[in-house]
Amino acid sequence: MKTLIYIPILSLFALGTTFAQKNNVAVDSYWSQGKAEVNVYKVSQNRYQENHSGQLVSVFVTEDFLTNKQVKNEYYVSENSTWILKNIQLKKFTTGVYDYSLFNSVFTPIDRSNFPKSLKVSASSQEWCGTIYTQFNLILNSDYKVEHRSYFEKEGDIATRIKSSYLEDEVFTVLRMNPLLLPLGTVQLIPPANYIQLKHLQIQSYKAFTSLIPYTKKELSGSNLMEYKIVYPQLKRSINIVFENKAPYKIMGWFEKFPSSFDGKLRTTSVILKTQKMLPYWKQNSLKDKKLREELGLH
């Protein structure tokens, strides 16, 4: 099991909250107990001029990751390895008669000094028309190599590179380490891979405005909540992620507003936390373990 990783403190964040200090990444026993954090969220998904009900499962777990091959370190024969916080998100919803399944995996090093960017993001979108797959791999700590495979003729198969930019997909993992490590102000952001797939966007970075402020609305309950907000003027898209302001920075939910397909009307996708458990889920694969699905409210 890994020990505490601590990056020296450079400055203090002063918003009257219990945030850790900036550039301080302390991964304590919460992430070192040999279990994964499993979160189940209720979803109202903006798609095709309406909102559709669904469910999202978000899993956070630490593991050793090979920095050269950018895969899980299974055999421990290579020194090119670092400890990461991995986030898996699986969103399922239906539109009328047919299903959507969106899968996303993000691999973010905990050692932010030597690895300030996520090493890899992979995402897929499956529905009754076909499948889209997108993968970002970090090259020499600068550019991202991108592979995009699509069922749709306009997109086809693409292999390209994107100059150094921040991935919105890694916001969730970085936030769980220390929200003060998130980019603030005017930045270039690459939208989430699943959003690129759903909206059939060009794979590139876009100008975005970001902020970190106290959460004052009433949609989500909790004390001393904060929200991280991203606004993309060109895409007419915004997302507000609401979380507890002390470690391990539990994510209570988020609200994503963007133009609907066909009519272009702005509608909001909401993702609201229902249940959370710490589980060694990779060991819980027998019929008797299905009771855990009931406890989590999975369907």
Summary of the structure (lengths in Angstrom):
residues: 299
radius of gyration: 18.9
end to end distance: 32.7
largest distance: 54.6
contacts: 915
relative contact order: 0.16
helix: 12%
strand: 49%
